[in-house]
Amino acid sequence: MTQTADTTGYKEIKQTVLDRIRSGQWLPDMLLPNEQDLAVEFSCTRTTVNRALRELAEEGFLERRRKAGTRVLSAPQRQARFTIPLVREEVEALGGTYRYALVSAQAEQAPEWLAARLALGSDRRVMHVRCMHFLNNTPFQFEDRWIVTASVPPVEQADFSTLGPNEWLIQTVPFTNVELSFLASRADAELAGFLDVTVGEPVFTAERITWLQGSPVTFAKMYFAAGYRMTTRF
């Protein structure tokens, strides 16, 4: 088989697609050729085409839906870029020493509330990971995370004993959409023990769901120790 991966780079494909949109060759709401046909046209791999189209979708020029294809948006949409923070980097930015500790990791069927929240179908298998993050051996964050096995098959073989699930996900799978919620939770006995707070004390809590092209990847709850301040830039 002829190797064509280096014939055309993803940046060149992005520019060509943009040129066709701006010139009117590809009109609003028009479906693009499928990735395989574009790979043949540009003499490259489908992976290269996928990256080019994915970035254009993230930049607001295209809309991509599973089984429905990729179409030109009626009007380009400026989208905020969100970078998922790493707890290790947050701790180090504060001048502290970071330490990670795995509490538990097990494959299980998603509970009813999670299956409903993520609109999971018949395959409800998830990896449930709970872990602690420390700043100078002081509790910093307790992470309670579910990862959808169907969306991230390698998770069943992942080793979370030394690397946290969030950092592992960032290294393993991209995301296209994020939902964030912030709230105050009252610490139950278990959470109070993890974060060294009193039972019933309000705890700053962040919930985050990520998707990849419409498929749910992970749902996580992050509980922070007293005094935590969240800052993010878009």
N, C-alpha and C positions, 0 to 999 in steps of 0.2 A: 504493500500500500504506500502511495506517495505521501511523504511527510509535507504537510502544507501549513503547519501551525504558525510558522514564522513569516509567511508571505504577507499577511496583513495584520497589523496590530489592532487592539480594541479601540485605541484612540482614533485611528484612521476610520474605523467603522462608525464610531460615534459621530465624527465630523461629517461623514458621508450621509448618515441618516439625518442629521440636523440640516444639511444642505438640501436634502430632498423635501423635508418638511417646510423649510423656509421658502423654497422656490415654488411650492405648490404641487410638486410631483406627487407627494403623499399628503392628501387632504385631511382636515380634521375628521375624526371618527373613522378614518380608513384603517382597515386591518393590514398590518405588515405581513410580508411573507413569513413563513415559519422559520425557525432557527436553522433547520437543516438546509433549506433552500438558500438562506443567506450565507451559511457556511460555504456552500458550493460556489455561490457568486463571488465571495471575497477570498476564496481559496484559503480557508482557515478552519479551525475546529469550532464545534458548537459552543464549547466553553468560552472561547474568545467572543463569539457573537453574544452569548448570554451576558457576559460581563458588560459589554457595550450597551445592550438594551436595558439591563438592570440599572446602570448608572443614569441613563437618560430618564428612566422611570422615576428614580430617586430625585432627579433634578426637575421633574415636573413636566416633561415633554411627552411622555408616553404613559399609557395605563396598561398594566399586565395582569391578566387574570388566568387562573388555572383552567385549562380546557377551553377557554374562550379566546386565547391568543393575545396579541399585543396590538393596540390601536393608538393612533395619534390623538392626543387630547385636543379638545376644541380650542382651548386657550392654555398656554403654558402656565403652570402653577409654581410659584416660588415656594419651596419647602424648606423649613428649618432643618439643619443637619444636627442630629443628636448623637453624641458619643456616650456610650454606656461607661460610667466610671468604674474603675477598679479600686476596691477597698485598699489594697496594698499601696496604690499610688496616693490615695487620700491620706493614709496614715503617714507615709513618708513625706508628703507635702507639709504635714504638721510638725515635721522634725522628729517623729517617733520611730520606734522599731516595730515592725509588723510581725505578727505571728498568727498562724492559721491552725485551726483544730477541727477535724471532722467529728461530728456527733453521730451521724448515722447516714447510710446510703443503701436504699433497697428498691428493687423493682416491685411495683404493685399496680393494682387497678385504680384508676383515678376515682376519688370519691365523687358522689353525685353532684355536689356543689361545683367541683372543679370541671367535671365533664360538661355541665351546663354553661359555666362561665366561658369555656374555651370552645364550645360547640363541637365536642369530640363525637365521632361516630361510634361504630361498633368496636373499633380498636381503641380501647381506653387505657392501654398500658403506659405507665409513666415511671420515670426514675425519681424517687423522692429523696432529696438530699438536704440534710440539716447540718449546719456548721457554725463555728464561732470565729470571729475576727478580733484580734487584740491590738491595742496600742500600748507598747511598753508593759505588756502582761496585764493590762487593765481592759476589761470588756469594752469593745467598741461597737460591734454589730453582731446580732444573731440573724442568720440567713436561713429561711425555710423555703425550699425551691422544688418545683415539680418540672421535669423535662419530658416532653412528649416523645416517646420512643419512635413512633411512626415518622416524625419529622426529623429526628436525629438518631438514626439507628446505632451509630458507634457508642452512644451513651451507655449501653448495657455492658460494654467492655471497658469503660472508662475507670480510671483509678483516681478517686478523690481524696486519697489519704494525705497527699501533700499539696495538691493544687485544687483551689476552690472551684465550684461549678460555674460561677460567673466567668472567671478567667478562662476556664476550659472552653466554655461556649464561645467566647469572643475569638479564641484561637481556632475553633472548629467550624462554626457555621455563621454565615452572614444573617442580617435581619433587614426587613424592608419597612416594618411598621412597629411602633411602640405605643403602648398605653401606660400612662403613669397616674397614680393616685397617691395622695398624701393624707394621712389621718393620724389621730391619736388613738392608741389602743391602751387598754388597762392591762397591766402585767398580771398574768396568772402565776401560780406558784412556780411552774417550770421556767417560764420566761424571767421571772424575778430572780431565780437562781442563776440563770445564764448571764444576766446583765447586772447583777448585784444591786437590785433596786428592791423596794418594798412591794409586797403584793397589793395590787390595786392601783399602783402608781401609773399615771399617764406616760406612755412611751411613744416617742416620735416613730411613725411607721410609714414605709414606702412600699407600695405594691406596683409591680411592673410586669406587663405581658409583652412578649415580642412575637412577631409573626414573620414568616418568610413566604412571600407571594401568596398570602391568604391562608397559609397553614400555620397553626399555633406551634410555637417552639417551646416556650417556657412561661410559667407563672411563678413569680417569686414575691415573698414578703420579707422585707428587711426591717428589723427592729434595732433602734439605735440607743446607745447609752445616754444618760442625761448630759445635756450640754452640747449635743450634736448640732451642727449648723450645716445645711445643705446649700451648696452654690453650684450652679451649672451654667454653661454658656451655649447659646444656639447660634 
